[in-house]
Amino acid sequence: MAAEDYDIPIFVVTGFLESGKTSFIKDTVAADYFQIEEPTLLITTEEGEEEYDRGMLLDHNTLLEVITEKEELTSEKLEELNRKHRPERVIVELNPLWGVEEFCKMKLPAKWGFLQQIVTVDCNTFSIYMNNMKSLFSDMATSADMVVFNRVNQNLPLSNYRRSIMAVNPATEIVFEGPDGVPIDIFTDTVPYDLDAPIIEIEDVDYGIFYIDLTDNPERYIGKTVRFKGVALKSKMAVGNQFVPGRKAMTCCADDIRYIGYLTNYERLSELEVGKWYKITASVTTGYSKAYRGEGPILNASEVEPCDPPLSELVYFN
């Protein structure tokens, strides 16, 4: 349903038992940015260790309804709750075992529409769930607009956790929160690939981070060799045997998509076919170019091999 077709947004918060759904919702309901004068309807389908304080919810004009059986969560029930509370906003804490996709296909009351689906994850149990319930978790992550990893322990392989989500949904926003609930940047001092490797392998989902880091910190890459996928493109700014192995990137919204890439020297340029995907192995230098309006990264390709495109051709910077 398009955003202009509804007036009452639904926020679906899901995740495995004790993943932090209730805490996330309580913090959101109490946040200054989330306050509205009209009532918010909170429907919970799960009762975990942490319970809701109805008084606190009422202080924030939020009305709680508990549904304990999957069979009770029907279109008729939603209509009943709509007539009872006349909400201007709806939050649904959904048990994933009830079927996220099934719920999202349910017929809704007039003017209700899904705005955002959020998945909460306890960092300390993520590996266990992925090993034993990978299919169910993938179903949740595939349609999620945001995945929130909470209770973060920096000793855990957080880059791998992020990569496992982006493998099924590269467009989703991924947030890591410390034990205090404050968001943290897991790449503050590093990147999700080995800068000291003989060849720095840039996985498809990490190209956006690579592009930004090479632009901002070229000194970290000078003299090193990188390997990544790109489409062979020509540029008016290219000279000699230069081309641009590029990728389409969503820079701010779906209407703002452009190609990003770096000028690359390749002696056998005439053998390449414009518009085709290649895996490029290249050393990194810097140099002047009109394309950069000054100094910028220049790659010197030693190998350019045809390859299959990434599972998601669009680059995201998350």
C-alpha positions in Angstrom: 0.0 0.0 0.0 1.4 3.4 -1.0 2.0 5.9 1.8 -0.5 8.3 0.4 -3.2 5.6 0.6 -3.4 5.4 4.4 -3.6 7.8 7.4 -3.0 5.3 10.2 0.6 3.8 10.1 1.4 0.4 11.5 4.8 -0.3 13.0 5.4 -4.1 13.2 8.1 -5.1 15.8 9.1 -8.7 15.7 12.0 -10.9 16.8 12.6 -14.1 18.8 11.5 -14.4 22.5 13.6 -12.2 24.8 15.2 -10.4 21.8 14.3 -7.0 23.3 11.0 -6.2 21.5 9.2 -5.0 24.6 12.2 -2.8 25.7 12.5 -1.3 22.2 8.7 -0.5 22.1 8.7 1.0 25.6 11.7 3.2 24.8 10.1 4.3 21.5 6.7 5.1 23.1 8.4 7.3 25.7 10.7 9.1 23.3 10.0 12.7 22.6 10.1 12.3 18.9 7.3 9.7 19.0 4.7 11.8 20.9 1.4 12.7 19.3 -1.9 14.0 20.7 -4.0 11.3 19.3 -4.1 7.7 20.8 -1.6 5.0 19.8 -2.8 1.4 19.9 -0.3 -1.2 21.0 -1.2 -4.8 20.2 1.1 -7.4 21.8 1.0 -11.1 20.9 3.7 -12.2 23.3 4.4 -12.0 27.0 8.1 -12.2 27.8 10.1 -11.6 30.9 9.6 -7.8 30.6 6.0 -6.6 30.9 4.3 -3.3 30.0 3.3 -0.8 32.6 -0.1 0.3 31.5 0.2 3.4 33.6 3.3 4.4 31.7 1.7 3.7 28.4 -1.3 5.8 29.3 1.0 8.6 30.2 2.0 8.6 26.6 -1.5 8.1 25.3 -0.9 4.5 24.3 -3.6 1.9 24.7 -2.6 -1.8 25.2 -4.4 -4.8 23.8 -3.1 -8.4 24.4 -3.8 -11.2 22.0 -2.6 -14.6 23.3 -3.8 -16.9 20.5 -2.8 -16.8 16.9 -6.4 -17.6 15.9 -7.6 -14.4 17.5 -5.4 -12.2 15.3 -7.8 -11.7 12.5 -9.1 -8.9 10.2 -12.3 -8.9 12.3 -10.3 -8.4 15.5 -8.4 -5.5 14.0 -11.7 -3.9 13.0 -13.0 -4.4 16.5 -10.0 -2.7 18.0 -10.2 0.1 15.5 -13.8 0.9 16.4 -13.0 0.6 20.1 -9.9 2.9 20.3 -10.0 5.0 17.1 -6.2 5.1 17.0 -4.1 7.4 14.9 -1.1 5.0 15.0 -0.7 1.3 15.6 2.3 -0.7 17.0 2.1 -4.5 16.7 4.5 -6.6 18.8 4.4 -9.8 16.7 5.3 -13.3 17.6 7.4 -14.4 14.6 6.1 -18.0 14.9 2.7 -16.6 13.9 4.0 -15.7 10.5 5.2 -12.1 9.7 4.4 -12.4 6.0 1.0 -13.9 6.7 0.2 -11.0 9.0 1.4 -8.4 6.6 -1.0 -9.8 3.9 -4.0 -9.5 6.3 -6.9 -7.3 5.3 -6.7 -4.2 7.4 -9.2 -1.6 8.6 -9.8 1.3 6.3 -6.9 3.8 6.3 -4.5 1.4 8.1 -1.3 0.7 6.3 2.1 -0.8 7.1 4.8 1.8 7.5 7.8 0.0 9.0 8.8 -3.5 10.1 11.5 -3.7 12.7 13.3 -6.8 13.9 15.1 -6.9 17.3 18.0 -9.2 17.9 19.8 -10.1 21.1 23.5 -10.1 20.0 24.3 -12.8 22.6 21.8 -15.4 21.2 22.0 -14.5 17.5 24.3 -17.3 16.5 22.2 -19.9 18.3 19.0 -18.8 16.5 20.8 -18.6 13.1 22.1 -22.1 13.6 18.8 -23.6 14.6 16.1 -21.4 13.1 17.8 -19.8 10.1 14.9 -20.0 7.8 12.5 -18.3 10.2 15.0 -15.5 10.9 15.6 -15.0 7.2 11.9 -14.6 6.7 11.8 -11.8 9.2 14.9 -10.1 7.9 14.0 -10.3 4.2 11.1 -7.8 4.7 12.5 -5.8 7.5 13.1 -2.0 7.2 15.3 -2.0 10.2 17.2 -4.7 12.2 18.3 -3.6 15.7 21.0 -5.6 17.4 20.9 -4.9 21.1 23.0 -5.8 24.2 26.1 -5.6 21.9 29.3 -7.3 23.1 32.2 -5.9 21.0 34.0 -9.2 21.3 31.3 -10.8 19.1 31.8 -11.1 15.3 29.6 -8.1 14.6 30.7 -7.6 11.0 29.7 -11.2 10.3 26.3 -10.5 11.9 25.8 -7.5 9.8 26.9 -9.4 6.6 24.4 -12.2 7.3 21.5 -9.7 7.4 22.6 -7.9 4.3 23.0 -11.1 2.4 19.2 -11.6 2.6 18.2 -7.9 2.6 20.9 -5.4 1.6 18.4 -2.5 1.7 17.6 -2.8 5.4 19.0 -0.4 8.0 21.1 -2.2 10.6 21.6 -0.6 14.1 23.8 -1.9 16.9 23.1 -0.8 20.4 25.2 -1.2 23.5 23.9 -2.5 26.9 22.9 1.0 27.7 20.7 1.2 24.6 22.9 3.8 22.9 23.7 3.1 19.2 27.3 2.4 18.4 29.3 2.4 15.2 30.9 -1.0 14.8 33.2 0.4 12.1 34.5 3.4 13.9 38.1 2.3 13.7 37.9 -0.5 11.2 36.1 -1.8 8.1 34.4 -5.2 7.4 37.4 -6.5 5.4 41.1 -7.1 6.1 43.2 -4.1 5.1 46.4 -6.1 5.8 45.5 -9.0 3.4 47.7 -9.5 0.3 44.6 -8.8 -1.7 41.8 -6.9 0.1 38.6 -8.8 -0.9 35.6 -6.5 -1.0 32.5 -8.5 -0.7 29.5 -7.3 -2.7 27.5 -6.1 0.3 30.6 -4.1 1.5 31.2 -2.1 -1.6 29.4 1.0 -0.3 31.6 1.1 2.8 34.7 0.5 0.6 33.8 3.4 -1.7 33.3 5.8 1.2 36.4 4.7 3.1 38.7 4.9 0.1 37.3 8.4 -0.7 37.8 9.6 2.9 41.0 7.8 3.8 42.9 7.1 0.6 46.2 6.8 2.5 45.0 3.6 4.1 44.9 2.0 0.6 47.8 3.4 -1.3 50.1 0.7 -2.5 47.6 -2.1 -1.6 45.7 -4.4 -3.9 41.9 -4.7 -3.9 39.4 -7.0 -5.6 35.8 -6.2 -6.2 33.0 -6.4 -8.8 31.9 -3.6 -11.1 30.2 -2.8 -14.4 32.6 -1.7 -17.2 31.7 2.0 -17.9 33.3 4.7 -19.9 33.7 8.3 -18.6 34.2 11.5 -20.5 36.8 12.3 -17.9 38.7 9.1 -18.6 42.0 9.4 -20.5 44.2 6.8 -22.2 43.4 3.3 -21.1 41.1 4.3 -18.3 37.6 3.1 -17.6 35.3 3.2 -14.5 34.2 -0.1 -13.0 31.0 1.2 -11.4 28.0 0.2 -9.3 24.6 1.7 -9.0 24.1 3.3 -5.6 21.1 4.7 -3.8 22.5 7.9 -2.5 19.5 9.1 -0.5 16.2 7.7 -1.9 14.8 5.5 -4.6 14.7 8.5 -7.0 18.4 9.3 -6.6 20.3 6.4 -8.0 23.7 7.0 -9.7 26.8 5.1 -10.7 29.8 5.3 -8.4 33.3 4.0 -9.1 36.9 5.0 -9.5 39.0 5.7 -12.6 40.9 2.6 -13.4 43.9 2.0 -15.8 43.9 -1.2 -17.8 46.2 -2.0 -20.6 43.8 -4.4 -22.3 40.9 -1.9 -22.2 39.8 -2.7 -25.8 38.9 -6.3 -24.7 36.3 -5.1 -22.3 32.6 -4.8 -23.1 30.8 -1.8 -21.8 27.9 -2.7 -19.5 29.2 -6.1 -18.6 30.1 -7.2 -15.1 33.8 -7.9 -14.2 35.8 -8.8 -11.2 38.7 -6.3 -10.9 42.0 -6.9 -9.1 43.9 -3.6 -8.9 46.5 -1.7 -7.0 45.6 1.7 -5.5 47.3 5.0 -6.2 46.2 8.6 -6.2 46.4 11.2 -8.9 44.9 14.3 -10.5 41.8 14.0 -12.6 39.2 16.4 -13.8 36.6 13.8 -12.7 37.7 14.4 -9.1 38.4 18.1 -9.6 41.7 17.5 -8.0 43.5 14.5 -6.4 41.6 11.2 -6.1 42.0 7.4 -6.1 43.4 5.9 -9.3 43.3 2.1 -9.7 45.7 0.1 -11.8 44.1 -3.1 -12.8 46.2 -6.2 -13.2 43.3 -8.6 -13.7 39.8 -8.0 -15.1 37.7 -11.1 -15.4 34.1 -11.5 -16.5 31.8 -12.5 -13.6 28.2 -12.8 -12.6 26.5 -9.8 -11.1 26.0 -9.5 -7.3 22.7 -10.9 -5.9 21.8 -7.2 -5.3 23.2 -4.9 -7.9 22.3 -1.8 -6.0 24.8 -0.4 -3.4 23.7 0.7 0.0 25.9 2.6 2.5 25.0 0.7 5.6 
